[in-house]
Amino acid sequence: MVEHQDAMPGSPFSLQGRTALVVGGSSGIGNAIAHGFQDSGARIAIAARTPEKVKGATLRLQEKDPSARGYVVDATRPEEIDRLAASVLGDFGPVDVLVACQGTTILKPAEDVTPAEYDEIMQTNLRSVFFTCTRFGRAMLERGSGSIITVASLSAHRGWPLASVYAASKHGVVGLTKTLAAEWAERGVRVNAISPGFFMTELNQSKMSPKRKENALLRTPAGRFGQRDELVGAAIYLASPASGFVTGTVLNVDGGYLASGI
Ligand SMILES: NC(=O)c1ccc[n+]([C@@H]2O[C@H](COP(=O)([O-])OP(=O)(O)OC[C@H]3O[C@@H](n4cnc5c(N)ncnc54)[C@H](OP(=O)(O)O)[C@@H]3O)[C@@H](O)[C@H]2O)c1
């Protein structure tokens, strides 16, 4: 595990005094980012669907800061996002940093994907991210400030056999991120994406076959999977004043995968 040191309050990387919400913060990458934000001084809220997971993750965050809160939400439902926004506003005040980290996938041949499977992946990975960004974005635009971070994927940059809908959704996340960035920059709201390489989480640990994992490692110049904490620095950078003039960027945290041609 990577050790974090609390960012100095005067540092441009400090999140002191900021409120951050991580949707999809109950496990995996989102949970690591929530802890990293907390260590950098932010007040933390997380949200996801499964109540027990939200409760457990919130308790762990509250061990460091009792003000941390968890919310149960299905982000594919815009009316639930509106309720979440009202609850977080009531509990914390305005949200300064939003991470839209929710995501899902299945691995199967494109020709076998059913309409229901297509809808579930697109609704979770793209539609819900659109409405999470835009519903929270409205309040940020009214205040004239905010940082939104979306989570893309290597499959937003390359063809991704057996993950056609996932890849389509993640290409969409990148397009959405750049478009919102261009649309909102002059109103003080920044929108950037992190593009992770391979991190073994609930999302993919059991879904990737041994052969697929071996291929992933062969194509990753660093020769290993990422550790979740290795995404935290990128998220803190994009959330903090250190990236004040950065918007519309896709920051790859992938052990060199996308840089490599062989
Ligand atoms: N792991 C990797 O190698 C990798 C690589 C590239 C990109 N990513 C992306 O990183 C993000 C996080 O994935 P992860 O690997 O950390 O997987 P994970 O551990 O399964 O985390 C997914 C999170 O999203 C939540 N979620 C799913 N559907 C939701 C919904 N409809 N409404 C609200 N919350 C929802 C999950 O909780 P509930 O299921 O309880 O709702 C969970 O908190 C995803 O967008 C994924 O595509 C991951």
The ligand as an SDF file (V2000), in Angstrom:
LIG
                    3D

 48 52  0  0  0  0  0  0  0  0999 V2000
  -10.7460   -1.7070  -11.9270 N   0  0  0  0  0  0  0  0  0  0  0  0
  -10.1960   -1.3300  -13.0630 C   0  0  0  0  0  0  0  0  0  0  0  0
   -9.2100   -1.8980  -13.5330 O   0  0  0  0  0  0  0  0  0  0  0  0
  -10.7990   -0.1900  -13.8350 C   0  0  0  0  0  0  0  0  0  0  0  0
  -10.1360    0.2090  -14.9990 C   0  0  0  0  0  0  0  0  0  0  0  0
  -10.6450    1.2690  -15.7220 C   0  0  0  0  0  0  0  0  0  0  0  0
  -11.7740    1.9180  -15.2830 C   0  0  0  0  0  0  0  0  0  0  0  0
  -12.4090    1.5050  -14.1590 N   0  0  0  0  0  0  0  0  0  0  0  0
  -13.5940    2.2530  -13.7430 C   0  0  0  0  0  0  0  0  0  0  0  0
  -13.4590    2.6580  -12.4010 O   0  0  0  0  0  0  0  0  0  0  0  0
  -14.7440    2.8310  -11.8280 C   0  0  0  0  0  0  0  0  0  0  0  0
  -14.7920    2.1100  -10.4880 C   0  0  0  0  0  0  0  0  0  0  0  0
  -14.6520    0.7260  -10.7240 O   0  0  0  0  0  0  0  0  0  0  0  0
  -13.9690   -0.2730   -9.6920 P   0  0  0  0  0  0  0  0  0  0  0  0
  -12.9910   -1.0700  -10.4600 O   0  0  0  0  0  0  0  0  0  0  0  0
  -13.5290    0.4480   -8.4820 O   0  0  0  0  0  0  0  0  0  0  0  0
  -15.2050   -1.2610   -9.3930 O   0  0  0  0  0  0  0  0  0  0  0  0
  -16.1130   -1.4790   -8.1230 P   0  0  0  0  0  0  0  0  0  0  0  0
  -15.2930   -1.8240   -6.9400 O   0  0  0  0  0  0  0  0  0  0  0  0
  -17.1490   -2.4560   -8.5890 O   0  0  0  0  0  0  0  0  0  0  0  0
  -16.7900   -0.0530   -7.8660 O   0  0  0  0  0  0  0  0  0  0  0  0
  -17.9500    0.3790   -8.5330 C   0  0  0  0  0  0  0  0  0  0  0  0
  -18.6780    1.3310   -7.6090 C   0  0  0  0  0  0  0  0  0  0  0  0
  -19.7980    1.8850   -8.3090 O   0  0  0  0  0  0  0  0  0  0  0  0
  -20.9900    1.6740   -7.5450 C   0  0  0  0  0  0  0  0  0  0  0  0
  -22.1210    1.6330   -8.4620 N   0  0  0  0  0  0  0  0  0  0  0  0
  -22.3340    0.7590   -9.4810 C   0  0  0  0  0  0  0  0  0  0  0  0
  -23.4980    1.0250  -10.0850 N   0  0  0  0  0  0  0  0  0  0  0  0
  -24.0310    2.1110   -9.4450 C   0  0  0  0  0  0  0  0  0  0  0  0
  -25.2240    2.8580   -9.5960 C   0  0  0  0  0  0  0  0  0  0  0  0
  -26.1230    2.5560  -10.5280 N   0  0  0  0  0  0  0  0  0  0  0  0
  -25.4570    3.8940   -8.7690 N   0  0  0  0  0  0  0  0  0  0  0  0
  -24.5470    4.2140   -7.7990 C   0  0  0  0  0  0  0  0  0  0  0  0
  -23.3990    3.5410   -7.6070 N   0  0  0  0  0  0  0  0  0  0  0  0
  -23.1510    2.4950   -8.4190 C   0  0  0  0  0  0  0  0  0  0  0  0
  -20.6860    0.3610   -6.8090 C   0  0  0  0  0  0  0  0  0  0  0  0
  -21.5060    0.1280   -5.6710 O   0  0  0  0  0  0  0  0  0  0  0  0
  -22.9310   -0.6460   -5.8150 P   0  0  0  0  0  0  0  0  0  0  0  0
  -22.7370   -1.7680   -6.7880 O   0  0  0  0  0  0  0  0  0  0  0  0
  -23.2700   -1.0710   -4.4380 O   0  0  0  0  0  0  0  0  0  0  0  0
  -23.8700    0.3940   -6.3190 O   0  0  0  0  0  0  0  0  0  0  0  0
  -19.2490    0.6400   -6.3770 C   0  0  0  0  0  0  0  0  0  0  0  0
  -19.2150    1.5170   -5.2930 O   0  0  0  0  0  0  0  0  0  0  0  0
  -15.7480    2.3070  -12.8650 C   0  0  0  0  0  0  0  0  0  0  0  0
  -16.2840    3.4030  -13.5800 O   0  0  0  0  0  0  0  0  0  0  0  0
  -14.8810    1.4670  -13.7750 C   0  0  0  0  0  0  0  0  0  0  0  0
  -15.4150    1.3660  -15.0720 O   0  0  0  0  0  0  0  0  0  0  0  0
  -11.9500    0.4620  -13.4250 C   0  0  0  0  0  0  0  0  0  0  0  0
  1  2  1  0
  2  3  2  0
  2  4  1  0
  4  5  1  0
  4 48  2  0
  5  6  2  0
  6  7  1  0
  7  8  2  0
  8  9  1  0
  8 48  1  0
  9 10  1  0
  9 46  1  0
 10 11  1  0
 11 12  1  0
 11 44  1  0
 12 13  1  0
 13 14  1  0
 14 15  2  0
 14 16  1  0
 14 17  1  0
 17 18  1  0
 18 19  2  0
 18 20  1  0
 18 21  1  0
 21 22  1  0
 22 23  1  0
 23 24  1  0
 23 42  1  0
 24 25  1  0
 25 26  1  0
 25 36  1  0
 26 27  1  0
 26 35  1  0
 27 28  2  0
 28 29  1  0
 29 30  1  0
 29 35  2  0
 30 31  1  0
 30 32  2  0
 32 33  1  0
 33 34  2  0
 34 35  1  0
 36 37  1  0
 36 42  1  0
 37 38  1  0
 38 39  2  0
 38 40  1  0
 38 41  1  0
 42 43  1  0
 44 45  1  0
 44 46  1  0
 46 47  1  0
M  CHG  2   8   1  16  -1
M  END
$$$$
